Amino acid sequence: MTSDSSSATGSLVLSDRRTLVVVCLMFFFSGAAGLVYEVLWLKELGLLFGNTAHAAATTLAAFFLGLGVGAHAFGRMVSGIKRPLRMYAGLEAAVALSALLYFILLDLHYMIYEPLYQVLDGYPALWLFAKWLLAMTLLFLPAFFMGGTLPVIGQYVIPRQDCIGRTGTLVYAVNIGGAGCGALLAGFFLPPWLGFNGAYFFAVFLNLAIAALAWWLDGHGGITPGNAPLRPSSKTQANPVNHRDVIIIISFTSGFISLALQVLWTRMFAQVLQNSVYTFSIIVVTFLLALSAGALVATVLARSRLLPGAVTVMMSALAGLLIVMTPSLFMYVTDNMSYLGAQRSWAAYLALIFLVALVVLFVPVTAMGTVFPYLMRWCESQSRGTGRAIGELAAANTVGALIGALMAGFVFIDGLGLWLSIRVCGFMYFVLALLVFMRLRPAGYVLLPAVVGIVLSLTVFNTVLPVVSIDPARESLLAVWQGSAANVAVVNKSGSLRIKVDNYYTLGSSAARQFEMDQTHIPLLAHHQPERILYIGLGTGITAGAALSHPVKSVVVAELVSEAVNASKLFFKPYVNGLFDDARVKVVTEDGRNYLLGRRQNYDVVIADLFIPWKAGTGSLYTREHYQAVLNRLDPGGMFVQWLPMYQVSKREFGIIAHTMLDVFPQVTIWRGDFLADRNILALIGHADGTPYSIQASRSQMQFMDDKQSGNPNEALLHLMYYCGNLTQAGELVSGYPINRDNRPEIEYSAPKSHRLNQAGLLPWFDGMAMISFLDQVFLKAPVDNDPYLRDLTPQQRQFAILGNIHHRAKILVHQGHKDEAKGMLLFIKSELAKNGLVK
């Protein structure tokens, strides 16, 4: 250290490069820990509040408010601190300790959640505000301390005012790069390796290690306590003009646009991706790395002699121009929203997604990411303390980010649609450039990019882009909704109606009406007296509507996506059996798991829809905690029906889900949903107790159903052909698989890989003959004559379960071209049915 800058100083001189490297490493890992926390908080509070876009926006609002308040408060406080590095150590330790309080507070929140839900049910705005308050109590304190780290570390590493730009931007770039690393760890590695709790403690350990290192460095790094006066920049005027208001406006607007675009671009990519936890993580990682690259560009620009106002105008206009272009570039790169990487292996698929994200996002985000950190260069002329200047910038930027995330989640997509919302964000950068130009009037040429960008955004790039990708030869688009949760479309395909979510995921079809109705008929016929039914997921509404053909007293349907409810109401009324007109029915737009958690009402039957296993958030509907919550809401004799798309799960995923249900329910039985040769569905039915099957109850319900009145009492035996065995008795077949828990989300991290392996032809789905062979093993381990669930049936009646498996095997053999092998089976089945008057 030089004598003139180290006497009585607690700030780092730039010549001490080794110490600067250590500080940058600390701040890198601090950023990584911060993103691990953020990812885990969003996940955990999604389980508590529901996996809705509004709940996620509420959580982010609480987190960013804490960051903003912390940045402002500690920015002001640090200017009077003689040893800022010691304060930084304290902040990192405080983050870790306050983060540990999260576990205690979370348990408390689960205790008060149900009574609070009861009080505020029916008042959605108040309930959303209550969720925000709950998130505040959990997240505000650690976020508050996180927010203080940037201004405090800035006070330490920047000894002179003319160094704010070049050093502050570098430190910021390192921190954002660390955040990208944290997003990668939290999205790909830590939860499957350590579980969510283990990942959380990993982040706590990082904070404590950083705190210890900073404390040691303060006492042993050759730094003398004190507070060096800031030297004014040699490049600033003697009487600098106060541009603080403009700088704060730019900082706020930059944060607003940045977070709004992160939400919007994530939705954009959701139209062409698998939409698993991995693909979402790739988008976040790409975004953060590009922001870090932008900060590095700002570091280079801060070392130049260019006027800060001119640079800000140029970079804002460039960012706006590039942002406005992203929808058209995205359509070009994805060939008009074609599904990406359909036949690629897992590694090749991830590489492709990362490449496409880089091509579409990296340059515009880098340009956008230059604007905020470059403001530190502008602060050199404002004669304010380093920490205070950086704190004010960070606070304004964070509050802007908070509002941007809320506006994108609650207003932009619903009101403007995806493409227009992105363009509006780009247009805001042009307006920002004009604002700076009119205030500062730098050289006239810097206005040119803004003018060109505005003209282009209003003409060339203001083209109408499709929202849904359809095959014009077979499909026609009937309606589309762009909502906060998803894009939902109703499509006519070859004469049948279907609901598509985010372009490539089908919720159901009128062509599959009978199969969708059977998802209700099969389990309800197995119940003694189904009166109160809860559906988790609406789909087309056909499945829930089928319940009205049974002697039910109430039907509740919890659907996460409000636009799906609109689609069903408007287009599927002829198929839903009066679902939306019957006084017994209540359709709520709510996360099904969250609805169960908050309600005290019990049910006879809870039916879970065919959820896509690899989709982010869906794994929480297959966890032990969710199944336990369902069990707690079942009346005696009650049943929980977990329908599984066997054409979307591998043997491992099926084994995990089955073992998890066995760990919760006293009895689990298996039922088939069809006799198709492929693309089969199965139901795992968890029973609240050991209530056996009643053929009399099944007959009674069939007599009640209009479409089942054949007059033959033996018709109820056909229902037994859907029965596939007692999994509880055959539990050893799946006991070797792990249990899916909230803390250990096996399905959420396993299913996406299985999906890609299947697409690449490397892993078969667990349907067809593989499924039938497994069901044969179930009957071997749990013979029907010893099955306690069938104990009230005669030996002849029990054999119909075996007939069902034989019939299904024969159907598959015929489909595979083995008609001779299937012929004997089919003749035997026909003979057995004829004995009971079920065929002529």
N, C-alpha and C positions, 0 to 999 in steps of 0.2 A: 504494500500500500504506500501511496505517496503521502508525504507528511501533511500537505495542505488539505487533503480530503479524508484523512483517517484520524485526525486528532479529535477526540471526543465524538466519535461517530458510531452510530449503530447501523448505518446504512452501508451496503456493500459497494465498494468501488469496482468499476468495470475492469480494472486491470487484474483483479483477483479472479481469473477465469476458472480456476479449479472450483472455487466456492460457487461461482455462478452455475457451473455444470451440476454440482450437487443439488443446488436449489432447484434447478430445472427438473432434475430427476425426481425430487420430492414432489414437485408440483404436477409432474406427469402422472405419478401414481396416485396423487390426490384426486386428479380428474378421473382416473380409472375407478377409484373407489366410489366417487360420487355417482357415476353412471351405473355401477352395480347396484347401489342403493336405489336409484331411481327406477331401474327395471324391476327390481324385487318389490318395491313399494307399489308400483302400478299393478303387478301381478297379485299381490296379497290383498290389496284393497279392491281389486276387481272381484276377488272371491267374496269379499264382505259386501260390497256395494252392488255387485252385478257387473257382468262383462258388457257394459253398454258404452257407447261413445260419450254419452253425457257423464257417466261415472268416471271415465278416464280423464275427461276434461276437468272435472271437479278436483280430482286428485292432483293433476298437473298445476291447477290454479293455486292450490294450497302450497305446493312445493316451490313454485316460482315466486310466490309472494314472500315466502321465507327467505329465499335467495336475495330478492331485491331489498328487503328491509335490512338484512344482514350487511349487504354491500354498502348501503347508505350509512348505516349506524357505525360500522367499524371504519369506513372511510373517513368519517369525521373524527372518530376517536383516536385513530392511529397517528394523526399529525402531532399529537402531544406526547407520544410514547417514545421513550429513549431506546428501548430494545425491541424493535418490531419483530425480530426473528423469534424472540421468546414469546411474544404475543401470538405469533403464527403457530408455534408449538402448542400453545394453550388452545387455540382454535381447533387444531386437528384432534387433540385429545377430547375436546368438548363435543366434536362431531361424533366420535366413537362412543362416548359415554351416553350422550343423548339418544344415539341410535339404539343403544341397548335398552333404553326405556320403552322402545317400540313394542317389545314383546309383552311387557306388563300392560301397557295401554291397550294393545290389541285384544288381549283377553278380556279386559274391562269393556271394550267396545262390543265384543260378541255378547257379553252379558246384558248390556242395555239395548242392543240392537232391536230385539223383538218387541219389547214394550214401546220403544220409540217409534217403531214401524206402525204399531197399532194406533198410536195417537195421531200420526201424520198421514196415515193411509187415506187417500182421497184428496190430498193436497200436494200435488206433484212438485210445485215450486218450493213449498216449505220443506218437503222431504229432500229435495236436491240441496237446499241451503243447509239442512241438518247434516247431510253427507259431507258437505264442504267443511262444516265446523268440526266434525269428527276427524276428517283428514287433517285439518289444521292442528288439532291436539296431538296427532301422531307425527306429523312431518315438519311443522313450522320450526321447532327448536333446532333439530339437526340441520335443516336447510338454512336457518338463520346463521349458524356458525359457518356453514359452507360458504355462504355469500360473503362473509368477511375475509376469506382467505386471499382473494385476488388483490384487494386494496392494501392489505397488510403486507403481503409478499412484495407488492409493487413498491411500497414505502421502503422496504429493505434493499431491494436490488437496484433501485434507481437513485443514485446519489446527487444528480444534478437535473435541473428542470429540462435542459435540452436533451436529456436522454430518455424522457418518457416515451417518445414515439418508438425509437429503435429497440429499446429494451423491454418496454411494456408489451409491445406487440409480440416479441419473441416469447416472453413468458406466457402470454395468453395462448399463442399457437401451441406451445408445449402442453398446456393444460387441456386444450380441446383435443389434441392428439391422444392424450391419456384417456380422455372421455371416450374416444372412439375405440380404444383398446378395451376399456371397461365394458362397452356395449357388446363387443365381440365375445369377451369372456362370459358375460351374463347371458348372452343369447345362444351360445354354442356349447360351452364347456362346463361352467361351474354348477348349474343346477343338476345335470345328469351325473356329474362326478361327486358333488358334495351334498346335493339336495339344496333346497332354498335356504334353509337355516344355516347350513354349512357355508353357502355362498355369502350369506349375510355376515357371518362371523369372519370370513376371509376379508371382507371390506373393512370390518372393525379393526382387524389385525393390521391392515395396511395403514389406517389412520393412526393407530397407536405407534406403529413403527416410524412413521413420518414424524410424529410428534417427538418421539425420543431422539431421532436423528437431528431435528431442528434445535431441540434443547441443547444437545451436545455441541452442535456446531456453534451455537451462540456463546457457549462458555469456552470452547477450545479451538475455535476457528481463527483466532487472532483478531477478533473484532472487539473493539473497545466500546463499552456502553456510552451512549450519548445520542444526540440527534443532530445530524449535519444539516446546516441550512441549505435550502435548494438554491442552486445557482441559476440565474435566469439564462435563457438560451441566447447564445451569441447571434442567432439568426432572427430573433424577435425584435420588434420595434422598441424604442425607448418608452413610448407611451402606447402600449398595445390596445387595440380595440377589443372590447368585451363582446365575445360571440358565444357566451355561455348558453344563452337560450337556444341558439341555432344548433349548437353541438348536442344539447340535451334532446331536442326534437329529432335530430338525425339518429341519435342512439336509440331512442324510444321506437321510432318508425322501423329502424333496421331490425330490432328484436321482434316487433310485431310481424313484419313480413316473413322473417326467418322461421318462426314457429308455425305461422299459418301455412307456409309452403311445405313444411315438414309433414303436417297433417294432410295437406292436399296431395302432395306427391306420393305419400304412402298409399292413399286411396287410389291414385292413378295406377300404381304398380299392382294393386290388389286385383285389377281387372285381368291380369295376364299371368299371375303367379299361383303357386300352390297355397299361398297364404298361411304358411306354418310359422312357428316361432322363429325358424331359421331365416326364412325369406324376409320377414319383417326386420329381423336383426341386420341383415345385409343392407337394407335401405338406410337404417339408422347409422350404421357404421360408415357407409359411403358418404352420407350427409355430414357427419362429424369430421371425417378425414378431409373432406373438401373445405369445410370451415377452417380447419387447421391450416390447410394450404393457403387459403385466403389470408389468414393472419400472417403467414410467412411472406406473402406478397406485400402485405402492408408493412412488414419490417423493412423490405427492400425500398419501398416507396418512401418510408420515413427517413431513410438515410440520404434521399435525394434533396435537391434544392428547390423542388417544385413547390408552388404555393399550395398550402393545405386545402383552401377553398376550391381551387381549380381541380385538384386531384379528386376531391369528394364529388364534384359535379361529374367528372369523367367516369369514375367508377360506379356511381349511382346509375347513370344513364346506361353504361355497359351492362350492369346487372339487370336493369329493367328490360333491355333489349333481349338478353339471353333467356330471361325467365319467360317472356312472352312467346319465345320460340319453342319452349319445351313441349307443349302439347303436340305440335306438328312434328317435332323431332321424335317424340315418343311413338306416335302413330307410324312414322316411317320405319323406325328401328324394329318395332314389334309387328310389322306388316298388318297394320290396322287392327291392333289388339288381338293378334293370334296368340294362343296359349304357348308359353315359352318352354322349350326343352322337353317336349312330350315324350320322346324316346331316349332320353339321356340317363346315364347312371347318376348316382348321388353326387359324386365329386364333380362330374361334368356339368350337372345341373347347377350346382352352387357356383361354379366358375362362370357359367353363362350368365346367371343372374347378376353376379358382381360386375361382369363386363358390361352388360346392358345398363346397369345403374350408373357405372362410371361414364359411359358414353352420353347418357341423357342428362345426368345431374352434376357431374364433377365440375365442368367449366362454369355453368351458371352459379352453382353454390360457391365456388371459389371466388368468383367476382363479387357475389353478394357478401361473402365472408370477409372481404377486404375492407368494407365500409366501416363497420363498427370498430375494429381494432385500430384502423388508421386515425380515428378521432383522437387517439392518445397523442399523436403527433401534433394535432391542432391544439391540444391542451397545453402545449409547451409555451404558448403565447399568452396564457390566461392568468399567470401569476397566482396559482393555487398550489397547495401542498400536493405532493405526489399521490399519497394514499387517498386523500379527499377527492382529488380530480378523478382518479380511477374508480373510486367508490361511487361517485355520482354517475359516471358513465355506465358502470355495471348495473346500478340500481335502475336507471332509466331503461336500459336495454332489457333487463329481466322483467320489469313490469310490462314493457311492450310485448315481450314474448308471452307473458301470461294472458294478456288480452287477445293477442293474435291466435293463440291456441283455442281460447273460448269462442272467438268469432268464427274461426274455421269449423269448429265442432258443432256450434249451435246455429250459426247464421249463414255463412257463405255457401256451403254445399246445398243446404235446403233451399235457400233463396235464389242463388245464382247458378247453381250447377257447378260441376267440377271444372270444366274447361274455362268458363268465364271467370271463375274465382281465381284460377292461376293467373289469368291475364290481368285481372284487376290488381293482383299483388305486383306484377311487373310494372303496370301503369303507375302504381304508387311510387316506385323508384324514379320514374320520369318526373313526377310531380315534386319529389324530394330534390332532384337535381335542379329543377326550375326555382324552387324555393331558395336554395343556396345561391344560385346565380343572381336572383333578384336582390338578395341581401348583400352579397359581396361584390357583384359585378366584376369578376375576374376577366381575363382576356376573352373576347367574344367567341373565339373558336371553340371553347369548351362547351358552349351551348349546343353546338351542332349535333352531337350524339343524342341529346335529349329530344331535340326537334325531330330527328330522323326516327328515333324510337317511337315517338308518339304517332307519327304518320304511319309507320309500319304496323303498329298495334291496332290502329283504327282501320287499316285497309288490308294489306297483304296477309297478316297473320290473324285477322278477324274472320277466319273461315269457320263454317259450321262443321264440327267434328262429330262423328257418331259416338254415342254413349254405350251402345251394346253392339257386339259383333254377332252378326247373324249370317246364315247361309241363304242367300236370296233364292236359291233353287228349291229349298224345302221349307224355309221359315219366313214368317212375316211378323214384324214387331207391332204389337197392339197397344202397349203402354209401357212407360218407363218412369220410375221415381228415383231421384237422386237424394238420398237422405243421409243423416249423420252416421247411421250404422252401416249402410251398404247401398249399392245401386241395385234396384229390383226391377225386373222387366217381366211382362207377360208376352209370351211368344206363341204363335200358332205354328205348330210343326206338323205337317202332313195331316192336317185336319184335327189335331188334338191340341189342347191348351196346356202350357207348362209355365211354371214360375222359375225364372233364373235369377240368381243372386251373384253380384259381382262377375257377371259375364259368363262364367263357366260352371257354376254350381246350381244344379236343379233341385228345387224343393219338392217337386212332385208334378204329376201330369194327369189330365183327365183320361188319357189312354190307359193308365194303370189304376183306374178307379176301384176295381174289385180288389186288387191287392192292397190298396191303401185302406179300404174298408175292413179288410180282414185283419189289419193291424189292431183294430178294435174288437171285431167279432171273436177272434181266437182267444184273447185273454179274458174278455168279459164272460164268455161261455164257460170258462173255467172257474169263475167265482160263484159263490153260493147265492149272493144277493147284492149285485153291484148297484149302489144308489148314488154315491158321491165319487165323481171321477175327476182327476186332474191330469191334464196333458201338458207335458213340457215340450213345447214346439208346436206350431200350427201347420206349417207347410201350406198345402192347398186348402186345408180345412176339411178335406174329404174324410180323413181318419177320425177326427173329432166328431164330425157330423154323424158318423155311423153309430155313435153311442146313443143317439136319440131313438134308435130302433130297439133299444133295450129299456127295461123298466127303471130308468135312472131318475133321480130327483134333482141332481145338480151336476153341471159340467163346467169346469174352469179350464181355460186354455191360456197358458203363459207363453207369449211369443216375444222374442227379443227384438225383432225387426218390425217396426210399425208399418213400414212400406209393404211388407209381406201381408199384413192384415188388410191393408187397402186393396192389394191385388186380389186376395181371396174374396173380399166383399163384392168387388166390382165385376169379376169375371167368372167366379166359380160357384155362384149361388145355385145354378141348376144341379150341381153335383154334391152339395154339402148338407143335404137333408134338412134344410131350415135352420142351420147352425146360428145364423145371425139374426133370426127372427124369434127364436124360442126363448121364453122367459126363464127357462132353467139354465141357460148358458150365460157365462161371463167370460169375455175375452179381454185379457189384460196385456198391455205392452210392457213386459218385464222379463228380466232374466229369471228362468225357471228355478234355478238353484236359490237365487236371492229371494224369490217369492216364497219358497218353502221355508227359508230361514226366518223370514219376518212374520209368517202367518201361524196362528195357533190351530187352525182348522185341520181336522183329520179327514182321511179319505179311505174309501174301500179299495180303489185301484188308482195307481199313478202310472201313466204310460209315457215313456220317453221316446221321442222321435228317432229316426235314423240319422244320427249326427255323423258328420264327416270327421273321422278320427284324427286326421292330421291337421285340421284347421286350428289355428291359434285360439286358445281359450276353450276349445271343445273338450280337451283332456280333463278339465275340472269336473265335467259331468260323468266321468268314469272313476272318480276317486272314492276311497273308503269313506272320507268325511261326508261326501254328498250322499252316498248310499245310507250312511248312518242317519243323516238328517231325514231322508225319505222314510226309513224304518220308524223313526220317531213320530211320523205323521200318518202311519197306517193304523186303522182300527183292527180289532181281532178278526182274523181271517183275511186281512188285507193283502194285496199283492202289488209289487213294483215290477213293471214290465220294461226291460231294457232291450229294445230292438237293436239288432246289430246288422249292418250291411256286410255280409260275409264276402262280398266282392270288393270290399275296401279294407279288409283287415287280414293280416297274416296269421298264421297259427300262433305266433308269439303274442300278438295283441289280443287275440281271443283268449289265450290262456291267462294273460294278465287280468283282463276284465272279469273272467269267470272266477279266478282265484280271489279277486277283490270282493266280489259279491258273496262268495262262500264265507269269507271272513266276517261278514256282517249279518247276513240273513240266516235264520234257523234252518230254512230249507230253500233250495234253489232247484227249479226244474227247467228243462229245455223244451221249447216248442218251435216248430218250423212255421214259416210264414207263407210258404208256397211249395209247389212240386216242380218248379222249373229245373231245367237241366244245368243252368248256370245263373250267375247274378242272384244267388239265393239270399234270403234274410232269415235270421233266427231270433227268437226271443229268449233271453234268460229271465225267468220270473222268480223274483225273490219273495218268499212268503213270510208274513209276519209271525206265523206259528206253524204248527204241524197239521192244520186243517186239511183233510183229504179231499180228493176230487169227488164230486157228486154228479152222477149221470142224471139223477132226477132234476137237479138245478139246471143243468144244461138243456134238458128237454123242455123245462118250463120256460126258459128264455127263448128257445126256438119257436115255441108256440106263440110267444108274444110278438116275435119279429114277423113282419108282413111277408118278407121274401123267403121265409123258411117253413111255411105251412104246407107240408106235404102229406100230413096225416099218418106218416109212418113213425112210430115211437123209436124205432131203431136208428132213425136218422142221426140221433145224437152220437152214435158210434163213429160216424164219419169225423166228428170233432176229435176223437181220440187218435185218429191217424196223424194229426198234427203234433201229437205228444212224442217227444224224443228222449225221454228218460229223466231219471233223478240224478242231477249233478252232485248233490250232497253225498249220496252213497258212492258215486264214482269220482269223488274229489281227488283221489290220488293221480288222476289223469292230468290235472292242472296244478297240483300242489307245488311243483317245482318252479313255477313262474313267480316273479315278484308281485307284491301288492302295490297297486297304484294309489299314491297318497298325494295330498296337497303339497307336502314337503318333498316328495320324491315323485315327480310327474312323469312316470315311465311312458305313458301313452303319448303325451304331447311331444316327447323327444324321440320316441321310437317310430311312431306311425309315419311321420314324413319320410324317414329313410326307407321304410318298407314300401311306401308308395312309389318312390323313385326306382327302387330295385325292381318292383313289379313292372313299371313302365319300360324298363330296360330289358325285360325278359329274364331277370335273374332271380326272382322270388315269386312263387305262385300265391294267389289269394286262397283263403281257406274256405272255398266253396266247392260246389260240384262233388266229385267223387271223394276228394280229400275230406270234405265235411261229412259225407255219408259214412266213410270208414271210421271216422272219429265217433259218430253216433252209434255205430255197431259196437265199438268198444264200451261206450256208456252202457248199453244194454247188457253186455257181458259182465261188467262190473256191478251193475245194478239191475238184475233180472226183474222183469215186470211182476212176476209172482211174489217177489220179496220186497216190492216197492211200497213203502208206507204211504206214499201219496195215492196209490191206487188200491189201498186195502179194502175199500168198500165196494169194489167191482168184482164181478164174477171172473173166473179164469178165461172164459170165452171173450168177455168184454176187454180184458187186459191185452189180449192178443192183437187187438186192432192197432195198438201202438207199434207193434212189430210189423204189421201189414203196411203201415205208413212208410216205414223205412225201406221195405222191400219195393213198394210202389215207386218211391222216389229213386231208388237205385235203378230200377227198370227204365224210368224216364231218361235218366242220364245215359244209360247204355244205348238206348234207341238213338239219342242225340249224337252219340259218338260213333254210330254206325254198327253197333253190335246187336242187331235186331234178333238174331237167333238166340243169343244168350239171354235176352230179355223176354223172349216169347213165353217161356215156361213160368216166369215170375208173374207176368201179366195174366195168364190163364188162371193161375192159382189165386190171385187177388180177385179176379172176376167171380170165381167160384165161391169164395168166402163172402163176398158182398151179396151174391145171389141167395145164399142160405138165409140171409137176414132181410131179404126183400128190398135190397138197396139198388139192385140192377135187375133188368129183365133177362 
